Amino acid sequence: MEEIRKALLKKALGFSSDEVVEEYTLDKDGNEVLNRRKVTKKYNPPDISAVKILMEKEGVFDDELSHMTLTELKKEKKRLLKLLKEEKSES
């Protein structure tokens, strides 16, 4: 269960990953030979659905949140993301 929570936290905070693209050519004997390999860093932004799931799990959602304006919800999102980052840095 802890692995799921960590994966959800990672998705809620956003993360970087490596994307590898390899191109192969055939040599004169018909064997595949690696011609080019490109590794690109890819940033995966925070996922709002993951944030929502974490908030529900922690019991953050209640009647107060359902009546917030979009601006208030965005402020709450920033506050919670900051808390998640602090928690992540502690572990």
Biopython code that builds the backbone (N, CA, C, O; Angstrom):
import numpy as np
from Bio.PDB.StructureBuilder import StructureBuilder

atoms = [
    (1, "MET", "N", (0.820, -1.190, 0.000)),
    (1, "MET", "CA", (0.000, 0.000, 0.000)),
    (1, "MET", "C", (0.872, 1.264, 0.000)),
    (1, "MET", "O", (0.510, 2.277, -0.599)),
    (2, "GLU", "N", (2.015, 1.189, 0.676)),
    (2, "GLU", "CA", (2.920, 2.337, 0.730)),
    (2, "GLU", "C", (3.474, 2.667, -0.662)),
    (2, "GLU", "O", (3.680, 3.836, -0.988)),
    (3, "GLU", "N", (3.716, 1.630, -1.482)),
    (3, "GLU", "CA", (4.210, 1.860, -2.844)),
    (3, "GLU", "C", (3.184, 2.635, -3.670)),
    (3, "GLU", "O", (3.542, 3.508, -4.460)),
    (4, "ILE", "N", (1.912, 2.306, -3.479)),
    (4, "ILE", "CA", (0.851, 3.007, -4.210)),
    (4, "ILE", "C", (0.809, 4.465, -3.777)),
    (4, "ILE", "O", (0.673, 5.362, -4.609)),
    (5, "ARG", "N", (0.927, 4.699, -2.479)),
    (5, "ARG", "CA", (0.911, 6.072, -1.965)),
    (5, "ARG", "C", (2.093, 6.870, -2.523)),
    (5, "ARG", "O", (1.932, 8.028, -2.908)),
    (6, "LYS", "N", (3.274, 6.255, -2.568)),
    (6, "LYS", "CA", (4.456, 6.929, -3.101)),
    (6, "LYS", "C", (4.285, 7.250, -4.588)),
    (6, "LYS", "O", (4.661, 8.331, -5.042)),
    (7, "ALA", "N", (3.716, 6.305, -5.343)),
    (7, "ALA", "CA", (3.493, 6.527, -6.772)),
    (7, "ALA", "C", (2.479, 7.657, -6.982)),
    (7, "ALA", "O", (2.641, 8.495, -7.870)),
    (8, "LEU", "N", (1.452, 7.666, -6.165)),
    (8, "LEU", "CA", (0.435, 8.713, -6.245)),
    (8, "LEU", "C", (1.029, 10.067, -5.895)),
    (8, "LEU", "O", (0.721, 11.069, -6.541)),
    (9, "LEU", "N", (1.874, 10.101, -4.879)),
    (9, "LEU", "CA", (2.539, 11.329, -4.467)),
    (9, "LEU", "C", (3.445, 11.844, -5.587)),
    (9, "LEU", "O", (3.470, 13.040, -5.877)),
    (10, "LYS", "N", (4.184, 10.932, -6.207)),
    (10, "LYS", "CA", (5.068, 11.308, -7.314)),
    (10, "LYS", "C", (4.260, 11.922, -8.458)),
    (10, "LYS", "O", (4.654, 12.938, -9.029)),
    (11, "LYS", "N", (3.143, 11.304, -8.782)),
    (11, "LYS", "CA", (2.293, 11.808, -9.859)),
    (11, "LYS", "C", (1.660, 13.145, -9.479)),
    (11, "LYS", "O", (1.498, 14.019, -10.331)),
    (12, "ALA", "N", (1.303, 13.307, -8.212)),
    (12, "ALA", "CA", (0.687, 14.555, -7.753)),
    (12, "ALA", "C", (1.679, 15.708, -7.773)),
    (12, "ALA", "O", (1.287, 16.852, -8.004)),
    (13, "LEU", "N", (2.953, 15.429, -7.536)),
    (13, "LEU", "CA", (3.969, 16.472, -7.486)),
    (13, "LEU", "C", (4.596, 16.767, -8.842)),
    (13, "LEU", "O", (5.163, 17.840, -9.047)),
    (14, "GLY", "N", (4.493, 15.808, -9.776)),
    (14, "GLY", "CA", (5.171, 15.942, -11.053)),
    (14, "GLY", "C", (6.561, 15.336, -10.937)),
    (14, "GLY", "O", (7.133, 15.280, -9.849)),
    (15, "PHE", "N", (7.102, 14.883, -12.061)),
    (15, "PHE", "CA", (8.401, 14.230, -12.032)),
    (15, "PHE", "C", (9.056, 14.290, -13.401)),
    (15, "PHE", "O", (8.405, 14.573, -14.406)),
    (16, "SER", "N", (10.349, 14.022, -13.424)),
    (16, "SER", "CA", (11.098, 13.959, -14.680)),
    (16, "SER", "C", (11.421, 12.509, -14.989)),
    (16, "SER", "O", (11.626, 11.700, -14.084)),
    (17, "SER", "N", (11.463, 12.190, -16.267)),
    (17, "SER", "CA", (11.817, 10.838, -16.675)),
    (17, "SER", "C", (12.668, 10.913, -17.939)),
    (17, "SER", "O", (12.687, 11.934, -18.627)),
    (18, "ASP", "N", (13.365, 9.832, -18.235)),
    (18, "ASP", "CA", (14.173, 9.746, -19.443)),
    (18, "ASP", "C", (13.380, 9.033, -20.525)),
    (18, "ASP", "O", (12.765, 7.995, -20.280)),
    (19, "GLU", "N", (13.403, 9.595, -21.709)),
    (19, "GLU", "CA", (12.748, 8.980, -22.860)),
    (19, "GLU", "C", (13.848, 8.588, -23.838)),
    (19, "GLU", "O", (14.622, 9.438, -24.280)),
    (20, "VAL", "N", (13.919, 7.305, -24.175)),
    (20, "VAL", "CA", (14.991, 6.792, -25.030)),
    (20, "VAL", "C", (14.418, 6.433, -26.402)),
    (20, "VAL", "O", (13.424, 5.716, -26.513)),
    (21, "VAL", "N", (15.078, 6.954, -27.444)),
    (21, "VAL", "CA", (14.715, 6.622, -28.829)),
    (21, "VAL", "C", (15.958, 6.028, -29.474)),
    (21, "VAL", "O", (17.020, 6.650, -29.489)),
    (22, "GLU", "N", (15.814, 4.822, -30.006)),
    (22, "GLU", "CA", (16.945, 4.150, -30.651)),
    (22, "GLU", "C", (16.604, 3.875, -32.116)),
    (22, "GLU", "O", (15.503, 3.433, -32.443)),
    (23, "GLU", "N", (17.576, 4.147, -32.987)),
    (23, "GLU", "CA", (17.413, 3.869, -34.411)),
    (23, "GLU", "C", (18.404, 2.788, -34.817)),
    (23, "GLU", "O", (19.590, 2.858, -34.492)),
    (24, "TYR", "N", (17.904, 1.798, -35.524)),
    (24, "TYR", "CA", (18.741, 0.690, -35.969)),
    (24, "TYR", "C", (18.817, 0.680, -37.490)),
    (24, "TYR", "O", (17.879, 1.083, -38.178)),
    (25, "THR", "N", (19.959, 0.211, -38.004)),
    (25, "THR", "CA", (20.123, -0.010, -39.437)),
    (25, "THR", "C", (20.589, -1.445, -39.632)),
    (25, "THR", "O", (21.005, -2.110, -38.683)),
    (26, "LEU", "N", (20.517, -1.903, -40.848)),
    (26, "LEU", "CA", (20.989, -3.248, -41.162)),
    (26, "LEU", "C", (22.393, -3.161, -41.743)),
    (26, "LEU", "O", (22.665, -2.333, -42.612)),
    (27, "ASP", "N", (23.285, -4.027, -41.253)),
    (27, "ASP", "CA", (24.628, -4.068, -41.836)),
    (27, "ASP", "C", (24.592, -4.948, -43.086)),
    (27, "ASP", "O", (23.529, -5.435, -43.471)),
    (28, "LYS", "N", (25.739, -5.153, -43.714)),
    (28, "LYS", "CA", (25.769, -5.900, -44.977)),
    (28, "LYS", "C", (25.368, -7.364, -44.826)),
    (28, "LYS", "O", (25.000, -8.014, -45.804)),
    (29, "ASP", "N", (25.439, -7.887, -43.592)),
    (29, "ASP", "CA", (25.036, -9.271, -43.346)),
    (29, "ASP", "C", (23.559, -9.379, -42.944)),
    (29, "ASP", "O", (23.064, -10.482, -42.710)),
    (30, "GLY", "N", (22.858, -8.253, -42.864)),
    (30, "GLY", "CA", (21.446, -8.261, -42.507)),
    (30, "GLY", "C", (21.181, -8.210, -41.013)),
    (30, "GLY", "O", (20.049, -8.402, -40.570)),
    (31, "ASN", "N", (22.231, -7.950, -40.231)),
    (31, "ASN", "CA", (22.062, -7.843, -38.778)),
    (31, "ASN", "C", (21.711, -6.410, -38.391)),
    (31, "ASN", "O", (22.193, -5.450, -38.993)),
    (32, "GLU", "N", (20.866, -6.290, -37.382)),
    (32, "GLU", "CA", (20.521, -4.954, -36.887)),
    (32, "GLU", "C", (21.684, -4.390, -36.082)),
    (32, "GLU", "O", (22.262, -5.070, -35.234)),
    (33, "VAL", "N", (22.012, -3.134, -36.365)),
    (33, "VAL", "CA", (23.094, -2.445, -35.667)),
    (33, "VAL", "C", (22.541, -1.109, -35.162)),
    (33, "VAL", "O", (21.880, -0.374, -35.895)),
    (34, "LEU", "N", (22.828, -0.820, -33.902)),
    (34, "LEU", "CA", (22.382, 0.448, -33.329)),
    (34, "LEU", "C", (23.078, 1.588, -34.056)),
    (34, "LEU", "O", (24.305, 1.684, -34.058)),
    (35, "ASN", "N", (22.286, 2.441, -34.667)),
    (35, "ASN", "CA", (22.821, 3.554, -35.439)),
    (35, "ASN", "C", (22.850, 4.831, -34.614)),
    (35, "ASN", "O", (23.816, 5.593, -34.666)),
    (36, "ARG", "N", (21.787, 5.060, -33.853)),
    (36, "ARG", "CA", (21.689, 6.290, -33.073)),
    (36, "ARG", "C", (20.814, 6.046, -31.852)),
    (36, "ARG", "O", (19.803, 5.347, -31.921)),
    (37, "ARG", "N", (21.219, 6.631, -30.746)),
    (37, "ARG", "CA", (20.450, 6.534, -29.509)),
    (37, "ARG", "C", (20.312, 7.936, -28.941)),
    (37, "ARG", "O", (21.303, 8.638, -28.739)),
    (38, "LYS", "N", (19.082, 8.333, -28.687)),
    (38, "LYS", "CA", (18.827, 9.678, -28.177)),
    (38, "LYS", "C", (18.070, 9.561, -26.860)),
    (38, "LYS", "O", (17.012, 8.934, -26.797)),
    (39, "VAL", "N", (18.619, 10.171, -25.806)),
    (39, "VAL", "CA", (17.973, 10.176, -24.493)),
    (39, "VAL", "C", (17.533, 11.607, -24.209)),
    (39, "VAL", "O", (18.340, 12.536, -24.224)),
    (40, "THR", "N", (16.238, 11.764, -23.950)),
    (40, "THR", "CA", (15.660, 13.073, -23.701)),
    (40, "THR", "C", (15.014, 13.081, -22.323)),
    (40, "THR", "O", (14.305, 12.144, -21.956)),
    (41, "LYS", "N", (15.263, 14.143, -21.565)),
    (41, "LYS", "CA", (14.574, 14.328, -20.285)),
    (41, "LYS", "C", (13.174, 14.824, -20.575)),
    (41, "LYS", "O", (12.982, 15.754, -21.359)),
    (42, "LYS", "N", (12.201, 14.202, -19.941)),
    (42, "LYS", "CA", (10.809, 14.596, -20.137)),
    (42, "LYS", "C", (10.224, 14.967, -18.786)),
    (42, "LYS", "O", (10.348, 14.211, -17.823)),
    (43, "TYR", "N", (9.587, 16.132, -18.710)),
    (43, "TYR", "CA", (8.943, 16.563, -17.478)),
    (43, "TYR", "C", (7.467, 16.205, -17.534)),
    (43, "TYR", "O", (6.763, 16.572, -18.475)),
    (44, "ASN", "N", (7.009, 15.493, -16.528)),
    (44, "ASN", "CA", (5.601, 15.137, -16.396)),
    (44, "ASN", "C", (5.012, 16.043, -15.324)),
    (44, "ASN", "O", (5.354, 15.904, -14.149)),
    (45, "PRO", "N", (4.138, 16.965, -15.702)),
    (45, "PRO", "CA", (3.610, 17.945, -14.744)),
    (45, "PRO", "C", (2.718, 17.277, -13.693)),
    (45, "PRO", "O", (2.271, 16.145, -13.881)),
    (46, "PRO", "N", (2.461, 17.983, -12.588)),
    (46, "PRO", "CA", (1.579, 17.440, -11.557)),
    (46, "PRO", "C", (0.209, 17.083, -12.143)),
    (46, "PRO", "O", (-0.327, 17.783, -13.003)),
    (47, "ASP", "N", (-0.332, 15.978, -11.648)),
    (47, "ASP", "CA", (-1.622, 15.506, -12.117)),
    (47, "ASP", "C", (-2.695, 15.844, -11.091)),
    (47, "ASP", "O", (-2.630, 15.403, -9.944)),
    (48, "ILE", "N", (-3.675, 16.623, -11.506)),
    (48, "ILE", "CA", (-4.703, 17.104, -10.589)),
    (48, "ILE", "C", (-5.552, 15.951, -10.047)),
    (48, "ILE", "O", (-6.036, 16.025, -8.917)),
    (49, "SER", "N", (-5.740, 14.896, -10.830)),
    (49, "SER", "CA", (-6.511, 13.744, -10.352)),
    (49, "SER", "C", (-5.801, 13.061, -9.186)),
    (49, "SER", "O", (-6.445, 12.635, -8.227)),
    (50, "ALA", "N", (-4.474, 12.956, -9.270)),
    (50, "ALA", "CA", (-3.710, 12.360, -8.182)),
    (50, "ALA", "C", (-3.790, 13.222, -6.926)),
    (50, "ALA", "O", (-3.886, 12.704, -5.813)),
    (51, "VAL", "N", (-3.749, 14.543, -7.112)),
    (51, "VAL", "CA", (-3.883, 15.462, -5.975)),
    (51, "VAL", "C", (-5.249, 15.263, -5.328)),
    (51, "VAL", "O", (-5.367, 15.214, -4.104)),
    (52, "LYS", "N", (-6.264, 15.151, -6.154)),
    (52, "LYS", "CA", (-7.633, 14.967, -5.641)),
    (52, "LYS", "C", (-7.751, 13.671, -4.850)),
    (52, "LYS", "O", (-8.355, 13.655, -3.778)),
    (53, "ILE", "N", (-7.186, 12.592, -5.363)),
    (53, "ILE", "CA", (-7.241, 11.305, -4.657)),
    (53, "ILE", "C", (-6.543, 11.404, -3.310)),
    (53, "ILE", "O", (-7.053, 10.910, -2.304)),
    (54, "LEU", "N", (-5.373, 12.046, -3.288)),
    (54, "LEU", "CA", (-4.653, 12.220, -2.019)),
    (54, "LEU", "C", (-5.458, 13.062, -1.041)),
    (54, "LEU", "O", (-5.504, 12.771, 0.154)),
    (55, "MET", "N", (-6.087, 14.100, -1.557)),
    (55, "MET", "CA", (-6.889, 14.958, -0.689)),
    (55, "MET", "C", (-8.085, 14.193, -0.119)),
    (55, "MET", "O", (-8.413, 14.339, 1.059)),
    (56, "GLU", "N", (-8.730, 13.382, -0.948)),
    (56, "GLU", "CA", (-9.858, 12.579, -0.464)),
    (56, "GLU", "C", (-9.402, 11.580, 0.587)),
    (56, "GLU", "O", (-10.079, 11.370, 1.593)),
    (57, "LYS", "N", (-8.238, 10.960, 0.345)),
    (57, "LYS", "CA", (-7.699, 9.970, 1.282)),
    (57, "LYS", "C", (-7.409, 10.604, 2.643)),
    (57, "LYS", "O", (-7.617, 9.980, 3.683)),
    (58, "GLU", "N", (-6.933, 11.835, 2.626)),
    (58, "GLU", "CA", (-6.601, 12.529, 3.859)),
    (58, "GLU", "C", (-7.820, 13.193, 4.501)),
    (58, "GLU", "O", (-7.711, 13.813, 5.559)),
    (59, "GLY", "N", (-8.971, 13.059, 3.861)),
    (59, "GLY", "CA", (-10.190, 13.638, 4.413)),
    (59, "GLY", "C", (-10.279, 15.141, 4.263)),
    (59, "GLY", "O", (-10.960, 15.807, 5.043)),
    (60, "VAL", "N", (-9.594, 15.684, 3.264)),
    (60, "VAL", "CA", (-9.581, 17.132, 3.069)),
    (60, "VAL", "C", (-10.901, 17.613, 2.484)),
    (60, "VAL", "O", (-11.357, 18.713, 2.797)),
    (61, "PHE", "N", (-11.515, 16.791, 1.633)),
    (61, "PHE", "CA", (-12.767, 17.208, 1.015)),
    (61, "PHE", "C", (-13.906, 17.158, 2.025)),
    (61, "PHE", "O", (-14.132, 16.140, 2.679)),
    (62, "ASP", "N", (-14.596, 18.241, 2.137)),
    (62, "ASP", "CA", (-15.805, 18.320, 2.941)),
    (62, "ASP", "C", (-16.687, 19.409, 2.347)),
    (62, "ASP", "O", (-16.404, 19.895, 1.252)),
    (63, "ASP", "N", (-17.724, 19.795, 3.027)),
    (63, "ASP", "CA", (-18.643, 20.799, 2.489)),
    (63, "ASP", "C", (-17.964, 22.137, 2.227)),
    (63, "ASP", "O", (-18.344, 22.865, 1.310)),
    (64, "GLU", "N", (-16.951, 22.461, 3.040)),
    (64, "GLU", "CA", (-16.250, 23.735, 2.861)),
    (64, "GLU", "C", (-15.605, 23.820, 1.485)),
    (64, "GLU", "O", (-15.706, 24.850, 0.819)),
    (65, "LEU", "N", (-14.944, 22.753, 1.054)),
    (65, "LEU", "CA", (-14.282, 22.758, -0.250)),
    (65, "LEU", "C", (-15.273, 22.786, -1.400)),
    (65, "LEU", "O", (-15.002, 23.396, -2.435)),
    (66, "SER", "N", (-16.400, 22.146, -1.238)),
    (66, "SER", "CA", (-17.366, 22.100, -2.336)),
    (66, "SER", "C", (-17.971, 23.474, -2.622)),
    (66, "SER", "O", (-18.557, 23.684, -3.684)),
    (67, "HIS", "N", (-17.831, 24.405, -1.682)),
    (67, "HIS", "CA", (-18.371, 25.745, -1.878)),
    (67, "HIS", "C", (-17.297, 26.782, -2.210)),
    (67, "HIS", "O", (-17.595, 27.972, -2.305)),
    (68, "MET", "N", (-16.051, 26.339, -2.387)),
    (68, "MET", "CA", (-14.971, 27.283, -2.699)),
    (68, "MET", "C", (-15.060, 27.746, -4.154)),
    (68, "MET", "O", (-15.555, 27.030, -5.025)),
    (69, "THR", "N", (-14.575, 28.942, -4.387)),
    (69, "THR", "CA", (-14.479, 29.460, -5.753)),
    (69, "THR", "C", (-13.266, 28.840, -6.421)),
    (69, "THR", "O", (-12.432, 28.224, -5.758)),
    (70, "LEU", "N", (-13.167, 29.000, -7.720)),
    (70, "LEU", "CA", (-12.031, 28.460, -8.464)),
    (70, "LEU", "C", (-10.721, 29.056, -7.953)),
    (70, "LEU", "O", (-9.728, 28.341, -7.826)),
    (71, "THR", "N", (-10.707, 30.334, -7.662)),
    (71, "THR", "CA", (-9.508, 30.996, -7.141)),
    (71, "THR", "C", (-9.112, 30.410, -5.791)),
    (71, "THR", "O", (-7.931, 30.160, -5.548)),
    (72, "GLU", "N", (-10.081, 30.191, -4.919)),
    (72, "GLU", "CA", (-9.802, 29.614, -3.609)),
    (72, "GLU", "C", (-9.283, 28.180, -3.742)),
    (72, "GLU", "O", (-8.384, 27.766, -3.010)),
    (73, "LEU", "N", (-9.859, 27.430, -4.681)),
    (73, "LEU", "CA", (-9.394, 26.062, -4.903)),
    (73, "LEU", "C", (-7.958, 26.037, -5.423)),
    (73, "LEU", "O", (-7.176, 25.166, -5.041)),
    (74, "LYS", "N", (-7.609, 26.985, -6.290)),
    (74, "LYS", "CA", (-6.240, 27.059, -6.803)),
    (74, "LYS", "C", (-5.254, 27.380, -5.675)),
    (74, "LYS", "O", (-4.159, 26.820, -5.625)),
    (75, "LYS", "N", (-5.645, 28.279, -4.776)),
    (75, "LYS", "CA", (-4.785, 28.596, -3.627)),
    (75, "LYS", "C", (-4.608, 27.373, -2.739)),
    (75, "LYS", "O", (-3.507, 27.102, -2.261)),
    (76, "GLU", "N", (-5.690, 26.638, -2.519)),
    (76, "GLU", "CA", (-5.630, 25.426, -1.697)),
    (76, "GLU", "C", (-4.752, 24.373, -2.367)),
    (76, "GLU", "O", (-4.012, 23.658, -1.691)),
    (77, "LYS", "N", (-4.831, 24.278, -3.686)),
    (77, "LYS", "CA", (-3.995, 23.344, -4.433)),
    (77, "LYS", "C", (-2.520, 23.670, -4.217)),
    (77, "LYS", "O", (-1.717, 22.779, -3.940)),
    (78, "LYS", "N", (-2.162, 24.956, -4.346)),
    (78, "LYS", "CA", (-0.772, 25.369, -4.140)),
    (78, "LYS", "C", (-0.302, 25.042, -2.730)),
    (78, "LYS", "O", (0.822, 24.583, -2.531)),
    (79, "ARG", "N", (-1.173, 25.282, -1.752)),
    (79, "ARG", "CA", (-0.827, 25.000, -0.363)),
    (79, "ARG", "C", (-0.582, 23.506, -0.157)),
    (79, "ARG", "O", (0.378, 23.109, 0.502)),
    (80, "LEU", "N", (-1.451, 22.696, -0.721)),
    (80, "LEU", "CA", (-1.310, 21.252, -0.560)),
    (80, "LEU", "C", (-0.098, 20.706, -1.305)),
    (80, "LEU", "O", (0.581, 19.807, -0.809)),
    (81, "LEU", "N", (0.180, 21.243, -2.494)),
    (81, "LEU", "CA", (1.372, 20.809, -3.223)),
    (81, "LEU", "C", (2.635, 21.139, -2.439)),
    (81, "LEU", "O", (3.585, 20.357, -2.426)),
    (82, "LYS", "N", (2.644, 22.288, -1.789)),
    (82, "LYS", "CA", (3.784, 22.673, -0.957)),
    (82, "LYS", "C", (3.947, 21.679, 0.189)),
    (82, "LYS", "O", (5.062, 21.259, 0.497)),
    (83, "LEU", "N", (2.838, 21.305, 0.817)),
    (83, "LEU", "CA", (2.895, 20.319, 1.901)),
    (83, "LEU", "C", (3.402, 18.968, 1.402)),
    (83, "LEU", "O", (4.193, 18.310, 2.076)),
    (84, "LEU", "N", (2.944, 18.559, 0.222)),
    (84, "LEU", "CA", (3.380, 17.287, -0.352)),
    (84, "LEU", "C", (4.884, 17.308, -0.639)),
    (84, "LEU", "O", (5.581, 16.326, -0.384)),
    (85, "LYS", "N", (5.382, 18.432, -1.171)),
    (85, "LYS", "CA", (6.805, 18.544, -1.457)),
    (85, "LYS", "C", (7.629, 18.472, -0.180)),
    (85, "LYS", "O", (8.688, 17.845, -0.150)),
    (86, "GLU", "N", (7.144, 19.109, 0.862)),
    (86, "GLU", "CA", (7.839, 19.064, 2.165)),
    (86, "GLU", "C", (7.865, 17.636, 2.695)),
    (86, "GLU", "O", (8.883, 17.170, 3.207)),
    (87, "GLU", "N", (6.741, 16.954, 2.566)),
    (87, "GLU", "CA", (6.662, 15.560, 3.037)),
    (87, "GLU", "C", (7.598, 14.682, 2.229)),
    (87, "GLU", "O", (8.262, 13.804, 2.780)),
    (88, "LYS", "N", (7.654, 14.916, 0.919)),
    (88, "LYS", "CA", (8.517, 14.131, 0.047)),
    (88, "LYS", "C", (9.984, 14.356, 0.406)),
    (88, "LYS", "O", (10.766, 13.405, 0.415)),
    (89, "SER", "N", (10.364, 15.586, 0.699)),
    (89, "SER", "CA", (11.762, 15.884, 1.026)),
    (89, "SER", "C", (12.155, 15.306, 2.379)),
    (89, "SER", "O", (13.336, 15.053, 2.619)),
    (90, "GLU", "N", (11.186, 15.092, 3.270)),
    (90, "GLU", "CA", (11.480, 14.509, 4.579)),
    (90, "GLU", "C", (11.714, 13.005, 4.486)),
    (90, "GLU", "O", (12.416, 12.436, 5.321)),
    (91, "SER", "N", (11.131, 12.356, 3.475)),
    (91, "SER", "CA", (11.267, 10.898, 3.381)),
    (91, "SER", "C", (12.414, 10.485, 2.508)),
    (91, "SER", "O", (12.657, 9.292, 2.330)),
]
sb = StructureBuilder()
sb.init_structure("model")
sb.init_model(0)
sb.init_chain("A")
sb.init_seg("    ")
for serial, (resi, resn, name, xyz) in enumerate(atoms, 1):
    if name == "N":
        sb.init_residue(resn, " ", resi, " ")
    sb.init_atom(name, np.array(xyz, "f"), 0.0, 1.0, " ", f" {name:<3s}", serial, name[0])
structure = sb.get_structure()
